[in-house]
Amino acid sequence: MTMARACTRILMHGGAINPADAFFTDRLLAAADIGFRILRKGGTALDAVASAVAAAEDEPIFNCGTGSHLNLSGDAEMDASIMNGADLGAGAVGCITRVKNPVLVAKKVMEESDHVFLVGPASVRFGRLLDFPDYDPVTPQRRQEYDEAVRLVRLGENAPGRSEYWPRMRHWLDRVSEMADTVGAVAVDEDGNLAAATSSGGFPLKMPGRIGDTPVIGAGTYADNDKGAVSVTGQGEAVLKLTLAKAVCDLMGNGVAAEEAARTVIAQWNRRFPNLPVALVAIDREGRSGAARNIELTPHVEISGPAGDIRRNWCPALR
């Protein structure tokens, strides 16, 4: 960063197709405020995004941690990742089950192991060794939504706003015994260090073992002090194909401001995947913020500066 002391800032998104209304936005802002308080006390961007996303994981209206949607076999398999722009440290978990805060397990993968990415039962065992207790993230509401989605798909109907993204789902329903999505945060601390974190329960009725963009460094999450920090939400398979977070960071690394970089990549997405939802939040290496989305949904918030200035749901949908 060019400034002697950076302007502390945190941005969060609350899922590409969650409503950008007060119900979702207020809860997202409360999670972001937990991260911002860490920044205001001189804490690191890494701790800020980890704490903010963990707070969102504890809020059952979001599809991450508690409240994660269920896969085709009725289980909650969760993904999360985190990245430290100061040293490119990164940690991720995929298809992790029965933990309360996947993003905190991902942070431990970065801090306590020689690896970046652990998946499935091995990621659960890793968490248990580090005293993450057994925890059932499935809420009664998610179980009810799962039962109704399965019923509709068996009848040959789309679960509203959801199963149209999975045209082959019916083929698997008898062979494997609502779309809301990801939460993510990006932050810059007073030393100019950047960080990003993202967490998701994945698409409802996904196949067991499916890993989306959220835990993949460069797809759903990326941070590099020389470029910027990005967290993405949307249709994960498409995000993977475009390595979207890294694409935005590369533009910012070439001097493009965060807002322009975000809008440029969403425009590219719209040309390739015009019918799929996507949104992202970003901070560039100069500490400037940006957000972009291609639908009239996606709650997003920003808290910045000494006074804790707040912005809510400011960016228009790009068509």
LONUKE-679650 format. One record per residue: x, y, z of N, C-alpha, C in turn; residue in three letters; residue number from 1. Coordinates in steps of 0.1 Angstrom, whole numbers, plus 5000, padded with zeros to 4 digits. Layout:
<atoms>
ATOM   n.u   n.v   n.w  ca.u  ca.v  ca.w   c.u   c.v   c.w    r    k
ATOM     X     Y     Z     X     Y     Z     X     Y     Z  Ala  NUM
...
</atoms>
This chain:
<atoms>
ATOM   n.u   n.v   n.w  ca.u  ca.v  ca.w   c.u   c.v   c.w    r    k
ATOM  5008  4988  5000  5000  5000  5000  5009  5013  5000  Met    1
ATOM  5004  5023  4994  5011  5035  4993  5010  5044  5006  Thr    2
ATOM  4999  5042  5014  4998  5050  5026  5006  5045  5037  Met    3
ATOM  5010  5054  5047  5018  5050  5058  5010  5041  5067  Ala    4
ATOM  4998  5045  5070  4989  5037  5078  4976  5035  5070  Arg    5
ATOM  4972  5023  5068  4961  5021  5059  4947  5024  5066  Ala    6
ATOM  4938  5027  5058  4924  5029  5063  4918  5015  5065  Cys    7
ATOM  4915  5011  5078  4910  4998  5080  4896  4997  5074  Thr    8
ATOM  4893  4985  5069  4881  4983  5061  4878  4968  5060  Arg    9
ATOM  4865  4965  5061  4860  4951  5059  4848  4952  5051  Ile   10
ATOM  4847  4943  5041  4835  4941  5033  4831  4926  5034  Leu   11
ATOM  4818  4924  5034  4812  4911  5034  4801  4910  5024  Met   12
ATOM  4800  4898  5018  4787  4894  5010  4780  4883  5018  His   13
ATOM  4767  4882  5015  4759  4872  5023  4753  4862  5014  Gly   14
ATOM  4758  4859  5002  4752  4849  4993  4746  4855  4981  Gly   15
ATOM  4749  4849  4969  4746  4855  4957  4731  4858  4955  Ala   16
ATOM  4723  4848  4960  4708  4850  4957  4700  4851  4970  Ile   17
ATOM  4707  4854  4981  4700  4858  4993  4694  4872  4991  Asn   18
ATOM  4682  4875  4997  4677  4888  4995  4685  4899  5001  Pro   19
ATOM  4687  4910  4994  4694  4922  5000  4684  4930  5008  Ala   20
ATOM  4678  4924  5017  4668  4931  5026  4673  4933  5040  Asp   21
ATOM  4666  4940  5048  4670  4943  5062  4673  4930  5070  Ala   22
ATOM  4665  4920  5068  4666  4908  5075  4680  4902  5074  Phe   23
ATOM  4684  4900  5061  4698  4895  5058  4709  4905  5061  Phe   24
ATOM  4706  4917  5056  4717  4927  5057  4721  4931  5071  Thr   25
ATOM  4711  4932  5080  4714  4935  5094  4722  4924  5100  Asp   26
ATOM  4719  4912  5098  4727  4901  5103  4741  4900  5097  Arg   27
ATOM  4742  4903  5085  4755  4904  5078  4764  4915  5084  Leu   28
ATOM  4757  4926  5086  4764  4938  5092  4769  4935  5106  Leu   29
ATOM  4761  4928  5114  4765  4924  5127  4778  4915  5127  Ala   30
ATOM  4779  4906  5117  4790  4897  5115  4802  4906  5111  Ala   31
ATOM  4800  4915  5102  4811  4924  5097  4816  4932  5109  Ala   32
ATOM  4808  4937  5117  4812  4945  5128  4821  4938  5138  Asp   33
ATOM  4819  4925  5140  4828  4917  5148  4842  4918  5142  Ile   34
ATOM  4843  4916  5129  4856  4918  5123  4862  4932  5124  Gly   35
ATOM  4853  4941  5122  4858  4955  5122  4863  4959  5136  Phe   36
ATOM  4857  4954  5146  4862  4958  5160  4876  4953  5162  Arg   37
ATOM  4879  4941  5156  4893  4936  5156  4902  4946  5149  Ile   38
ATOM  4899  4950  5137  4907  4960  5130  4909  4973  5138  Leu   39
ATOM  4898  4978  5144  4899  4990  5151  4908  4990  5163  Arg   40
ATOM  4910  4978  5169  4919  4976  5180  4933  4973  5176  Lys   41
ATOM  4936  4974  5163  4949  4971  5158  4952  4957  5154  Gly   42
ATOM  4941  4948  5153  4942  4935  5150  4945  4933  5135  Gly   43
ATOM  4948  4920  5131  4951  4918  5117  4939  4916  5108  Thr   44
ATOM  4941  4918  5096  4930  4915  5086  4927  4900  5086  Ala   45
ATOM  4936  4892  5088  4934  4877  5088  4924  4874  5100  Leu   46
ATOM  4927  4879  5112  4918  4876  5123  4905  4882  5121  Asp   47
ATOM  4904  4894  5114  4891  4900  5112  4882  4892  5103  Ala   48
ATOM  4888  4887  5092  4879  4880  5082  4875  4867  5088  Val   49
ATOM  4884  4860  5096  4881  4847  5102  4870  4849  5112  Ala   50
ATOM  4870  4859  5120  4860  4862  5131  4847  4866  5125  Ser   51
ATOM  4847  4874  5114  4835  4878  5108  4828  4867  5101  Ala   52
ATOM  4835  4859  5094  4829  4847  5087  4824  4837  5097  Val   53
ATOM  4832  4835  5108  4827  4825  5118  4814  4830  5125  Ala   54
ATOM  4813  4843  5126  4800  4849  5132  4789  4846  5122  Ala   55
ATOM  4791  4847  5109  4781  4844  5099  4778  4829  5099  Ala   56
ATOM  4788  4821  5102  4785  4806  5102  4776  4803  5114  Glu   57
ATOM  4776  4811  5125  4768  4809  5136  4754  4814  5134  Asp   58
ATOM  4751  4821  5124  4738  4827  5121  4731  4817  5111  Glu   59
ATOM  4720  4811  5116  4714  4800  5108  4707  4805  5095  Pro   60
ATOM  4705  4818  5093  4699  4822  5080  4708  4821  5068  Ile   61
ATOM  4721  4820  5071  4731  4819  5060  4735  4804  5058  Phe   62
ATOM  4738  4802  5045  4742  4788  5041  4757  4785  5043  Asn   63
ATOM  4760  4785  5056  4774  4781  5060  4774  4778  5075  Cys   64
ATOM  4782  4768  5079  4782  4765  5093  4768  4760  5097  Gly   65
ATOM  4763  4765  5108  4749  4763  5112  4740  4768  5102  Thr   66
ATOM  4731  4760  5097  4722  4764  5087  4726  4760  5073  Gly   67
ATOM  4737  4753  5072  4741  4748  5058  4730  4739  5052  Ser   68
ATOM  4729  4741  5039  4719  4733  5031  4725  4718  5031  His   69
ATOM  4715  4709  5028  4719  4695  5028  4721  4690  5014  Leu   70
ATOM  4730  4680  5013  4733  4674  5000  4723  4664  4996  Asn   71
ATOM  4725  4656  4985  4715  4647  4980  4712  4636  4990  Leu   72
ATOM  4721  4632  4998  4718  4622  5008  4714  4627  5021  Ser   73
ATOM  4711  4640  5022  4706  4646  5034  4716  4650  5045  Gly   74
ATOM  4728  4652  5041  4739  4655  5050  4744  4669  5047  Asp   75
ATOM  4750  4676  5058  4756  4689  5056  4771  4687  5054  Ala   76
ATOM  4776  4689  5042  4790  4689  5039  4794  4703  5036  Glu   77
ATOM  4804  4708  5043  4807  4723  5043  4821  4725  5037  Met   78
ATOM  4822  4737  5031  4835  4741  5025  4839  4755  5031  Asp   79
ATOM  4852  4757  5032  4856  4770  5037  4871  4772  5033  Ala   80
ATOM  4875  4785  5032  4889  4788  5029  4892  4802  5035  Ser   81
ATOM  4905  4804  5037  4910  4816  5042  4924  4819  5036  Ile   82
ATOM  4927  4832  5033  4941  4835  5028  4946  4848  5033  Met   83
ATOM  4959  4848  5036  4966  4859  5042  4974  4866  5031  Asn   84
ATOM  4971  4878  5027  4978  4885  5017  4992  4888  5020  Gly   85
ATOM  4996  4888  5033  5009  4893  5037  5020  4882  5032  Ala   86
ATOM  5016  4869  5033  5026  4859  5030  5021  4848  5021  Asp   87
ATOM  5009  4850  5016  5002  4840  5007  4999  4827  5015  Leu   88
ATOM  4999  4828  5028  4994  4817  5036  4979  4814  5033  Gly   89
ATOM  4976  4801  5032  4962  4798  5029  4959  4784  5035  Ala   90
ATOM  4946  4783  5039  4941  4770  5044  4926  4768  5039  Gly   91
ATOM  4923  4756  5037  4909  4753  5032  4905  4739  5037  Ala   92
ATOM  4892  4737  5038  4886  4724  5041  4874  4722  5031  Val   93
ATOM  4873  4710  5027  4862  4707  5018  4854  4695  5023  Gly   94
ATOM  4841  4695  5021  4832  4684  5025  4835  4680  5040  Cys   95
ATOM  4837  4691  5048  4838  4688  5063  4825  4687  5069  Ile   96
ATOM  4823  4679  5079  4810  4676  5085  4812  4678  5100  Thr   97
ATOM  4801  4681  5107  4799  4681  5121  4810  4689  5129  Arg   98
ATOM  4812  4701  5124  4820  4711  5131  4811  4724  5130  Val   99
ATOM  4813  4733  5140  4805  4745  5140  4811  4756  5131  Lys  100
ATOM  4824  4757  5130  4830  4768  5122  4840  4763  5113  Asn  101
ATOM  4836  4759  5101  4846  4754  5091  4857  4764  5088  Pro  102
ATOM  4854  4777  5088  4865  4787  5085  4876  4787  5095  Val  103
ATOM  4873  4784  5108  4883  4783  5118  4891  4771  5117  Leu  104
ATOM  4885  4760  5112  4893  4748  5109  4903  4751  5097  Val  105
ATOM  4897  4758  5087  4906  4761  5076  4918  4770  5080  Ala  106
ATOM  4915  4779  5089  4926  4787  5095  4937  4779  5102  Lys  107
ATOM  4932  4769  5109  4942  4760  5115  4950  4751  5105  Lys  108
ATOM  4943  4748  5094  4951  4741  5083  4962  4749  5079  Val  109
ATOM  4960  4762  5077  4970  4771  5073  4981  4773  5084  Met  110
ATOM  4977  4774  5097  4986  4777  5107  4993  4765  5114  Glu  111
ATOM  4987  4753  5113  4992  4742  5121  4996  4730  5112  Glu  112
ATOM  4995  4731  5099  4999  4720  5090  5008  4725  5079  Ser  113
ATOM  5013  4716  5072  5022  4720  5060  5014  4720  5047  Asp  114
ATOM  5000  4719  5049  4992  4718  5037  4983  4730  5035  His  115
ATOM  4976  4730  5024  4966  4741  5022  4952  4736  5023  Val  116
ATOM  4950  4723  5019  4936  4718  5016  4934  4704  5022  Phe  117
ATOM  4925  4703  5032  4921  4690  5037  4906  4688  5034  Leu  118
ATOM  4903  4675  5031  4889  4672  5027  4883  4661  5035  Val  119
ATOM  4870  4660  5036  4862  4649  5040  4866  4645  5055  Gly  120
ATOM  4865  4632  5057  4868  4627  5071  4881  4631  5077  Pro  121
ATOM  4891  4632  5068  4905  4637  5073  4904  4651  5079  Ala  122
ATOM  4896  4660  5072  4895  4673  5078  4888  4673  5091  Ser  123
ATOM  4878  4664  5093  4871  4663  5106  4881  4658  5116  Val  124
ATOM  4888  4648  5113  4898  4643  5123  4908  4653  5127  Arg  125
ATOM  4913  4661  5117  4922  4672  5120  4916  4682  5130  Phe  126
ATOM  4903  4685  5127  4896  4694  5136  4895  4689  5150  Gly  127
ATOM  4892  4676  5151  4890  4670  5165  4904  4670  5172  Arg  128
ATOM  4915  4668  5165  4928  4668  5172  4931  4682  5177  Leu  129
ATOM  4925  4692  5171  4927  4706  5176  4915  4711  5184  Leu  130
ATOM  4908  4701  5190  4897  4704  5200  4885  4711  5194  Asp  131
ATOM  4882  4710  5181  4869  4714  5176  4859  4703  5179  Phe  132
ATOM  4849  4705  5188  4841  4695  5192  4831  4690  5181  Pro  133
ATOM  4825  4679  5184  4814  4674  5175  4802  4684  5176  Asp  134
ATOM  4796  4687  5164  4785  4697  5163  4777  4694  5151  Tyr  135
ATOM  4764  4694  5153  4754  4691  5142  4749  4705  5137  Asp  136
ATOM  4753  4708  5125  4749  4721  5119  4735  4721  5113  Pro  137
ATOM  4729  4710  5112  4716  4709  5105  4705  4715  5113  Val  138
ATOM  4698  4725  5108  4686  4730  5115  4673  4724  5111  Thr  139
ATOM  4663  4724  5119  4650  4719  5114  4645  4725  5101  Pro  140
ATOM  4648  4738  5099  4643  4745  5087  4650  4739  5075  Gln  141
ATOM  4663  4737  5076  4671  4731  5065  4666  4716  5062  Arg  142
ATOM  4663  4709  5072  4658  4695  5070  4644  4696  5063  Arg  143
ATOM  4636  4705  5067  4623  4707  5061  4624  4711  5046  Gln  144
ATOM  4633  4720  5043  4636  4725  5030  4641  4713  5021  Glu  145
ATOM  4650  4705  5027  4655  4693  5020  4644  4684  5016  Tyr  146
ATOM  4635  4680  5026  4624  4671  5023  4615  4676  5012  Asp  147
ATOM  4612  4689  5012  4603  4695  5002  4610  4695  4988  Glu  148
ATOM  4623  4698  4988  4630  4699  4975  4631  4685  4969  Ala  149
ATOM  4633  4675  4977  4633  4661  4972  4620  4657  4967  Val  150
ATOM  4609  4661  4974  4596  4658  4970  4593  4664  4956  Arg  151
ATOM  4596  4676  4954  4594  4683  4941  4602  4677  4930  Leu  152
ATOM  4614  4674  4933  4622  4668  4922  4617  4654  4918  Val  153
ATOM  4613  4647  4928  4607  4633  4924  4595  4635  4916  Arg  154
ATOM  4588  4646  4917  4576  4648  4909  4579  4654  4896  Leu  155
ATOM  4592  4656  4893  4596  4662  4880  4595  4677  4880  Gly  156
ATOM  4595  4683  4892  4594  4698  4892  4607  4703  4897  Glu  157
ATOM  4609  4716  4895  4621  4723  4901  4618  4728  4915  Asn  158
ATOM  4627  4725  4924  4626  4732  4937  4629  4746  4934  Ala  159
ATOM  4619  4755  4938  4620  4769  4934  4633  4776  4935  Pro  160
ATOM  4638  4781  4924  4651  4789  4924  4663  4780  4926  Gly  161
ATOM  4662  4767  4926  4673  4759  4930  4676  4748  4920  Arg  162
ATOM  4668  4738  4918  4672  4726  4912  4673  4727  4896  Ser  163
ATOM  4669  4739  4891  4671  4741  4877  4686  4742  4874  Glu  164
ATOM  4695  4744  4884  4709  4743  4882  4715  4729  4882  Tyr  165
ATOM  4706  4720  4885  4711  4706  4886  4702  4697  4877  Trp  166
ATOM  4703  4698  4863  4694  4691  4854  4695  4676  4855  Pro  167
ATOM  4706  4670  4860  4708  4656  4861  4704  4650  4875  Arg  168
ATOM  4699  4659  4884  4697  4655  4897  4687  4643  4899  Met  169
ATOM  4676  4643  4891  4666  4632  4892  4672  4619  4890  Arg  170
ATOM  4682  4618  4881  4688  4605  4878  4695  4599  4890  His  171
ATOM  4699  4607  4900  4706  4602  4911  4698  4601  4924  Trp  172
ATOM  4686  4607  4924  4678  4607  4937  4676  4593  4943  Leu  173
ATOM  4673  4583  4934  4671  4570  4940  4683  4561  4941  Asp  174
ATOM  4695  4567  4937  4707  4559  4938  4717  4564  4949  Arg  175
ATOM  4713  4576  4954  4721  4581  4966  4710  4584  4976  Val  176
ATOM  4713  4572  4986  4702  4572  4995  4702  4586  5002  Ser  177
ATOM  4662  4748  4983  4662  4762  4981  4676  4767  4978  Glu  178
ATOM  4681  4774  4967  4695  4778  4965  4698  4791  4973  Met  179
ATOM  4704  4790  4984  4710  4801  4991  4725  4798  4992  Ala  180
ATOM  4734  4808  4994  4747  4804  4993  4757  4812  5002  Asp  181
ATOM  4769  4812  4998  4781  4815  5005  4781  4828  5012  Thr  182
ATOM  4789  4828  5023  4793  4841  5030  4808  4843  5029  Val  183
ATOM  4812  4855  5027  4826  4858  5025  4830  4872  5030  Gly  184
ATOM  4842  4874  5034  4847  4887  5038  4861  4890  5033  Ala  185
ATOM  4864  4902  5031  4877  4907  5028  4880  4919  5037  Val  186
ATOM  4893  4921  5040  4896  4932  5050  4910  4937  5047  Ala  187
ATOM  4913  4949  5051  4926  4955  5052  4928  4960  5066  Val  188
ATOM  4940  4958  5072  4942  4963  5085  4951  4975  5085  Asp  189
ATOM  4954  4981  5096  4961  4994  5096  4976  4993  5091  Glu  190
ATOM  4981  4981  5090  4994  4979  5084  4994  4977  5069  Asp  191
ATOM  4982  4977  5064  4980  4975  5049  4980  4961  5045  Gly  192
ATOM  4979  4951  5054  4978  4937  5051  4964  4934  5047  Asn  193
ATOM  4963  4925  5037  4950  4921  5032  4947  4906  5035  Leu  194
ATOM  4934  4903  5036  4930  4889  5039  4916  4887  5033  Ala  195
ATOM  4913  4874  5030  4900  4870  5025  4896  4857  5031  Ala  196
ATOM  4883  4855  5033  4878  4842  5038  4864  4840  5033  Ala  197
ATOM  4861  4827  5030  4848  4824  5024  4843  4811  5030  Thr  198
ATOM  4830  4809  5032  4825  4797  5038  4811  4794  5032  Ser  199
ATOM  4808  4781  5030  4796  4777  5023  4792  4763  5027  Ser  200
ATOM  4779  4761  5027  4773  4747  5028  4771  4741  5014  Gly  201
ATOM  4774  4749  5004  4772  4744  4990  4757  4744  4986  Gly  202
ATOM  4755  4740  4973  4742  4740  4968  4733  4729  4974  Phe  203
ATOM  4721  4732  4976  4712  4722  4981  4711  4710  4971  Pro  204
ATOM  4710  4698  4976  4709  4686  4968  4722  4684  4959  Leu  205
ATOM  4733  4689  4963  4745  4686  4956  4748  4671  4959  Lys  206
ATOM  4756  4665  4950  4760  4651  4952  4770  4651  4964  Met  207
ATOM  4769  4640  4972  4779  4639  4982  4793  4639  4977  Pro  208
ATOM  4802  4646  4983  4816  4647  4978  4818  4658  4969  Gly  209
ATOM  4808  4666  4965  4810  4677  4957  4817  4688  4964  Arg  210
ATOM  4827  4694  4958  4834  4706  4963  4832  4717  4953  Ile  211
ATOM  4828  4728  4957  4826  4740  4948  4838  4749  4948  Gly  212
ATOM  4835  4761  4945  4846  4771  4944  4851  4776  4958  Asp  213
ATOM  4842  4776  4968  4845  4782  4981  4859  4778  4987  Thr  214
ATOM  4862  4766  4987  4875  4763  4994  4887  4763  4984  Pro  215
ATOM  4885  4766  4972  4896  4765  4962  4902  4779  4961  Val  216
ATOM  4915  4779  4965  4923  4791  4965  4924  4796  4950  Ile  217
ATOM  4920  4808  4948  4920  4814  4934  4906  4814  4928  Gly  218
ATOM  4897  4805  4932  4884  4805  4927  4874  4813  4935  Ala  219
ATOM  4872  4808  4948  4863  4815  4957  4869  4825  4966  Gly  220
ATOM  4882  4824  4968  4890  4832  4977  4904  4834  4972  Thr  221
ATOM  4909  4847  4974  4922  4850  4971  4926  4863  4978  Tyr  222
ATOM  4939  4863  4982  4944  4875  4988  4959  4876  4986  Ala  223
ATOM  4964  4888  4982  4978  4890  4980  4981  4905  4982  Asp  224
ATOM  4989  4908  4991  4992  4923  4994  4996  4930  4981  Asn  225
ATOM  5003  4923  4972  5007  4930  4960  4996  4932  4950  Asp  226
ATOM  4984  4926  4952  4973  4927  4943  4960  4932  4950  Lys  227
ATOM  4955  4924  4958  4942  4927  4965  4936  4915  4972  Gly  228
ATOM  4924  4916  4976  4917  4905  4983  4903  4904  4977  Ala  229
ATOM  4898  4891  4975  4885  4889  4969  4878  4877  4975  Val  230
ATOM  4865  4878  4977  4857  4867  4981  4845  4866  4971  Ser  231
ATOM  4842  4854  4966  4832  4853  4956  4820  4844  4961  Val  232
ATOM  4809  4847  4955  4797  4838  4958  4789  4837  4945  Thr  233
ATOM  4784  4825  4943  4776  4823  4930  4776  4808  4927  Gly  234
ATOM  4774  4805  4914  4773  4791  4909  4787  4786  4909  Gln  235
ATOM  4790  4777  4918  4804  4773  4921  4811  4767  4909  Gly  236
ATOM  4804  4758  4902  4811  4752  4891  4816  4762  4880  Glu  237
ATOM  4808  4772  4878  4813  4782  4868  4824  4791  4874  Ala  238
ATOM  4823  4794  4887  4834  4802  4894  4847  4794  4893  Val  239
ATOM  4846  4781  4894  4859  4773  4893  4865  4774  4879  Leu  240
ATOM  4856  4774  4869  4861  4774  4855  4868  4787  4852  Lys  241
ATOM  4864  4798  4858  4870  4811  4856  4880  4815  4866  Leu  242
ATOM  4882  4807  4876  4891  4811  4887  4889  4826  4891  Thr  243
ATOM  4877  4828  4895  4872  4842  4895  4880  4851  4904  Leu  244
ATOM  4882  4846  4917  4889  4855  4926  4903  4859  4922  Ala  245
ATOM  4910  4850  4916  4924  4853  4911  4923  4862  4899  Lys  246
ATOM  4912  4861  4890  4911  4870  4879  4909  4884  4883  Ala  247
ATOM  4901  4886  4894  4899  4900  4899  4913  4905  4905  Val  248
ATOM  4919  4896  4913  4932  4901  4919  4943  4904  4908  Cys  249
ATOM  4943  4896  4898  4953  4899  4887  4950  4913  4881  Asp  250
ATOM  4938  4916  4879  4935  4930  4874  4939  4941  4884  Leu  251
ATOM  4936  4938  4897  4940  4948  4907  4956  4949  4907  Met  252
ATOM  4962  4938  4905  4977  4938  4905  4983  4946  4894  Gly  253
ATOM  4975  4948  4883  4979  4956  4872  4975  4970  4873  Asn  254
ATOM  4970  4974  4885  4967  4988  4888  4953  4992  4886  Gly  255
ATOM  4944  4982  4883  4930  4985  4881  4923  4986  4895  Val  256
ATOM  4916  4996  4898  4909  4998  4911  4899  4987  4913  Ala  257
ATOM  4897  4984  4926  4888  4973  4930  4875  4973  4923  Ala  258
ATOM  4868  4985  4923  4855  4985  4918  4855  4982  4903  Glu  259
ATOM  4864  4988  4896  4865  4985  4881  4869  4971  4878  Glu  260
ATOM  4878  4965  4886  4882  4951  4884  4870  4942  4887  Ala  261
ATOM  4862  4945  4897  4851  4936  4900  4840  4937  4889  Ala  262
ATOM  4838  4949  4884  4828  4951  4874  4833  4944  4861  Arg  263
ATOM  4845  4945  4858  4851  4940  4845  4849  4925  4845  Thr  264
ATOM  4852  4918  4857  4851  4904  4857  4837  4899  4857  Val  265
ATOM  4828  4906  4863  4814  4902  4862  4809  4904  4848  Ile  266
ATOM  4813  4914  4841  4809  4915  4827  4814  4903  4819  Ala  267
ATOM  4826  4899  4821  4832  4887  4814  4823  4875  4818  Gln  268
ATOM  4820  4873  4830  4811  4862  4835  4798  4863  4827  Trp  269
ATOM  4792  4874  4826  4779  4875  4819  4780  4871  4804  Asn  270
ATOM  4791  4873  4798  4793  4868  4785  4794  4853  4784  Arg  271
ATOM  4800  4847  4794  4802  4833  4793  4790  4825  4800  Arg  272
ATOM  4784  4831  4811  4774  4824  4818  4763  4833  4821  Phe  273
ATOM  4755  4838  4811  4745  4848  4813  4734  4845  4822  Pro  274
ATOM  4731  4832  4824  4720  4828  4832  4723  4824  4846  Asn  275
ATOM  4735  4825  4850  4740  4821  4863  4743  4832  4872  Leu  276
ATOM  4740  4831  4885  4742  4843  4895  4756  4843  4900  Pro  277
ATOM  4761  4855  4902  4775  4856  4908  4776  4870  4915  Val  278
ATOM  4784  4871  4925  4787  4884  4932  4800  4882  4938  Ala  279
ATOM  4806  4894  4941  4819  4894  4948  4822  4907  4955  Leu  280
ATOM  4831  4906  4965  4836  4918  4972  4851  4918  4971  Val  281
ATOM  4857  4930  4971  4871  4931  4968  4877  4943  4975  Ala  282
ATOM  4890  4942  4979  4898  4954  4983  4911  4953  4975  Ile  283
ATOM  4915  4964  4969  4927  4964  4962  4939  4968  4970  Asp  284
ATOM  4951  4968  4965  4963  4970  4972  4965  4984  4978  Arg  285
ATOM  4957  4993  4972  4956  5007  4977  4946  5009  4988  Glu  286
ATOM  4939  4998  4992  4929  4999  5002  4915  5003  4997  Gly  287
ATOM  4913  5004  4984  4900  5008  4978  4891  4996  4977  Arg  288
ATOM  4878  4998  4979  4869  4987  4980  4861  4986  4967  Ser  289
ATOM  4856  4974  4964  4847  4972  4952  4838  4961  4955  Gly  290
ATOM  4826  4961  4948  4817  4950  4949  4809  4950  4936  Ala  291
ATOM  4805  4938  4932  4798  4937  4919  4789  4924  4920  Ala  292
ATOM  4778  4925  4913  4768  4913  4912  4761  4914  4899  Arg  293
ATOM  4755  4903  4895  4747  4904  4882  4732  4901  4885  Asn  294
ATOM  4728  4902  4897  4714  4900  4900  4710  4910  4911  Ile  295
ATOM  4697  4912  4913  4692  4922  4922  4691  4917  4936  Glu  296
ATOM  4699  4908  4940  4699  4901  4953  4713  4904  4959  Leu  297
ATOM  4718  4894  4967  4731  4895  4973  4733  4906  4983  Thr  298
ATOM  4730  4904  4996  4733  4914  5006  4748  4916  5007  Pro  299
ATOM  4753  4929  5008  4767  4932  5009  4768  4944  5018  His  300
ATOM  4779  4944  5026  4781  4955  5035  4795  4959  5036  Val  301
ATOM  4798  4971  5040  4812  4976  5042  4812  4985  5055  Glu  302
ATOM  4823  4983  5063  4825  4992  5074  4840  4996  5073  Ile  303
ATOM  4842  5009  5074  4855  5015  5072  4858  5027  5079  Ser  304
ATOM  4871  5030  5081  4875  5043  5086  4875  5044  5101  Gly  305
ATOM  4881  5055  5106  4881  5057  5121  4867  5057  5127  Pro  306
ATOM  4857  5062  5120  4844  5064  5125  4835  5051  5123  Ala  307
ATOM  4840  5041  5116  4832  5030  5113  4821  5033  5103  Gly  308
ATOM  4824  5040  5093  4813  5043  5083  4808  5031  5077  Asp  309
ATOM  4795  5031  5074  4788  5019  5070  4781  5021  5056  Ile  310
ATOM  4783  5011  5047  4776  5011  5035  4768  4998  5034  Arg  311
ATOM  4756  4998  5028  4748  4986  5026  4743  4985  5012  Arg  312
ATOM  4745  4974  5006  4738  4971  4993  4739  4982  4983  Asn  313
ATOM  4751  4987  4980  4752  4999  4971  4754  4996  4957  Trp  314
ATOM  4759  4984  4953  4762  4982  4939  4750  4977  4931  Cys  315
ATOM  4748  4983  4919  4737  4978  4910  4740  4965  4904  Pro  316
ATOM  4730  4958  4899  4732  4945  4892  4737  4948  4878  Ala  317
ATOM  4747  4941  4874  4753  4943  4861  4747  4932  4851  Leu  318
ATOM  4741  4937  4840  4735  4927  4831  4744  4925  4819  Arg  319
</atoms>
